[in-house]
Amino acid sequence: MYEHHNQPLASRKVFARRLMRNGAIGGLLILVSLIVGMLGYHVFENLSWLDSLLNASMILSGMGPVNPVQTDAGKLFASFYALYSGIVPLAAAGVLAAPIFHRFLHHFHLEDEK
């Protein structure tokens, strides 16, 4: 995926493309997670789409739910979604940071060889 340590450092254009691609992947991960949360709150708690969006985005951002959960199925969903939501932003940040971290390490590895 990225250049090997004995290859030259990628150009700024290639690096920018990597950042955009990884940013899109991270954004897609967040968007899919938000849609799953919206569907869950809409189906299990019978919330409107707008209230489902609000609850899912608040849970995903770590702020906590807005509407109290009423049903047993909703409580199960909210529990698993909250656990899942604790990991997703970290994964998205890792996907975005990967090309930056790789370039940083690759740059210093090339300096060591000189």
C-alpha positions as a Markdown table, in Angstrom:
| # | Residue | x | y | z |
|---|---|---|---|---|
| 1 | Met | 0.0 | 0.0 | 0.0 |
| 2 | Tyr | 2.8 | 2.5 | 1.0 |
| 3 | Glu | 6.3 | 2.6 | -0.3 |
| 4 | His | 8.9 | 0.3 | 1.2 |
| 5 | His | 11.6 | 1.7 | 3.5 |
| 6 | Asn | 14.2 | 1.4 | 0.8 |
| 7 | Gln | 12.1 | 3.3 | -1.8 |
| 8 | Pro | 12.2 | 7.1 | -2.0 |
| 9 | Leu | 9.7 | 9.2 | -0.1 |
| 10 | Ala | 6.4 | 9.6 | -1.9 |
| 11 | Ser | 5.7 | 12.9 | -3.6 |
| 12 | Arg | 3.4 | 15.5 | -1.9 |
| 13 | Lys | 0.7 | 14.8 | -4.5 |
| 14 | Val | 0.8 | 11.0 | -3.7 |
| 15 | Phe | 0.7 | 11.9 | 0.0 |
| 16 | Ala | -2.2 | 14.2 | -0.4 |
| 17 | Arg | -4.1 | 11.5 | -2.3 |
| 18 | Arg | -3.5 | 9.1 | 0.5 |
| 19 | Leu | -4.7 | 11.5 | 3.0 |
| 20 | Met | -7.9 | 12.2 | 1.0 |
| 21 | Arg | -8.5 | 8.5 | 0.5 |
| 22 | Asn | -8.0 | 7.6 | 4.1 |
| 23 | Gly | -10.1 | 10.6 | 5.2 |
| 24 | Ala | -12.9 | 9.3 | 3.0 |
| 25 | Ile | -12.6 | 5.8 | 4.4 |
| 26 | Gly | -12.7 | 7.2 | 8.0 |
| 27 | Gly | -15.7 | 9.5 | 7.1 |
| 28 | Leu | -17.5 | 6.5 | 5.5 |
| 29 | Leu | -16.9 | 4.5 | 8.7 |
| 30 | Ile | -18.4 | 7.3 | 10.8 |
| 31 | Leu | -21.3 | 7.7 | 8.3 |
| 32 | Val | -22.2 | 4.0 | 8.3 |
| 33 | Ser | -22.0 | 3.9 | 12.1 |
| 34 | Leu | -24.4 | 6.8 | 12.3 |
| 35 | Ile | -26.8 | 5.2 | 9.9 |
| 36 | Val | -26.7 | 1.9 | 11.9 |
| 37 | Gly | -27.4 | 4.0 | 15.1 |
| 38 | Met | -30.3 | 5.8 | 13.4 |
| 39 | Leu | -31.9 | 2.6 | 12.2 |
| 40 | Gly | -31.5 | 1.0 | 15.6 |
| 41 | Tyr | -33.1 | 3.9 | 17.5 |
| 42 | His | -35.9 | 4.2 | 14.9 |
| 43 | Val | -36.7 | 0.5 | 14.9 |
| 44 | Phe | -36.2 | -0.4 | 18.6 |
| 45 | Glu | -37.3 | 2.8 | 20.2 |
| 46 | Asn | -39.8 | 4.1 | 17.6 |
| 47 | Leu | -38.1 | 7.5 | 17.6 |
| 48 | Ser | -38.6 | 9.9 | 14.7 |
| 49 | Trp | -35.7 | 10.0 | 12.2 |
| 50 | Leu | -34.6 | 13.3 | 13.5 |
| 51 | Asp | -34.6 | 12.1 | 17.1 |
| 52 | Ser | -32.8 | 8.9 | 16.0 |
| 53 | Leu | -30.1 | 11.0 | 14.3 |
| 54 | Leu | -29.7 | 13.1 | 17.4 |
| 55 | Asn | -29.4 | 10.1 | 19.7 |
| 56 | Ala | -27.0 | 8.2 | 17.4 |
| 57 | Ser | -24.8 | 11.2 | 16.8 |
| 58 | Met | -24.7 | 12.0 | 20.5 |
| 59 | Ile | -23.7 | 8.4 | 21.4 |
| 60 | Leu | -21.2 | 8.3 | 18.6 |
| 61 | Ser | -19.5 | 11.5 | 19.7 |
| 62 | Gly | -19.3 | 10.3 | 23.3 |
| 63 | Met | -21.8 | 12.8 | 24.7 |
| 64 | Gly | -24.5 | 10.3 | 25.7 |
| 65 | Pro | -28.1 | 9.7 | 24.7 |
| 66 | Val | -30.7 | 12.5 | 24.7 |
| 67 | Asn | -34.0 | 10.4 | 24.9 |
| 68 | Pro | -34.3 | 7.9 | 27.7 |
| 69 | Val | -34.5 | 4.3 | 26.4 |
| 70 | Gln | -37.8 | 2.7 | 27.1 |
| 71 | Thr | -37.9 | -0.8 | 25.6 |
| 72 | Asp | -35.8 | -3.9 | 26.5 |
| 73 | Ala | -34.8 | -4.3 | 22.9 |
| 74 | Gly | -33.8 | -0.6 | 22.8 |
| 75 | Lys | -31.8 | -1.0 | 25.9 |
| 76 | Leu | -29.9 | -3.9 | 24.4 |
| 77 | Phe | -29.3 | -2.0 | 21.2 |
| 78 | Ala | -28.2 | 1.1 | 23.0 |
| 79 | Ser | -25.7 | -0.9 | 25.1 |
| 80 | Phe | -24.1 | -2.6 | 22.2 |
| 81 | Tyr | -24.1 | 0.6 | 20.1 |
| 82 | Ala | -22.5 | 2.6 | 22.9 |
| 83 | Leu | -19.7 | 0.0 | 23.2 |
| 84 | Tyr | -19.3 | 0.0 | 19.4 |
| 85 | Ser | -19.3 | 3.8 | 19.4 |
| 86 | Gly | -16.4 | 3.9 | 21.9 |
| 87 | Ile | -14.1 | 2.2 | 19.3 |
| 88 | Val | -15.3 | 3.7 | 16.0 |
| 89 | Pro | -13.9 | 7.2 | 16.4 |
| 90 | Leu | -10.5 | 5.7 | 17.4 |
| 91 | Ala | -10.5 | 3.5 | 14.4 |
| 92 | Ala | -11.4 | 6.4 | 12.1 |
| 93 | Ala | -8.7 | 8.5 | 13.6 |
| 94 | Gly | -6.2 | 5.7 | 13.1 |
| 95 | Val | -7.1 | 5.3 | 9.5 |
| 96 | Leu | -6.6 | 9.1 | 9.0 |
| 97 | Ala | -3.3 | 9.1 | 10.9 |
| 98 | Ala | -1.8 | 6.1 | 9.1 |
| 99 | Pro | -0.3 | 7.9 | 6.1 |
| 100 | Ile | 1.0 | 10.8 | 8.3 |
| 101 | Phe | 2.6 | 8.3 | 10.7 |
| 102 | His | 4.1 | 6.3 | 7.8 |
| 103 | Arg | 5.5 | 9.4 | 6.1 |
| 104 | Phe | 7.0 | 10.6 | 9.4 |
| 105 | Leu | 8.7 | 7.2 | 10.0 |
| 106 | His | 9.8 | 6.8 | 6.4 |
| 107 | His | 11.3 | 10.3 | 6.4 |
| 108 | Phe | 13.5 | 9.6 | 9.4 |
| 109 | His | 14.4 | 6.2 | 8.2 |
| 110 | Leu | 15.7 | 7.8 | 5.0 |
| 111 | Glu | 17.8 | 10.3 | 7.0 |
| 112 | Asp | 19.4 | 7.4 | 9.0 |
| 113 | Glu | 20.5 | 5.7 | 5.8 |
| 114 | Lys | 22.3 | 8.9 | 4.6 |
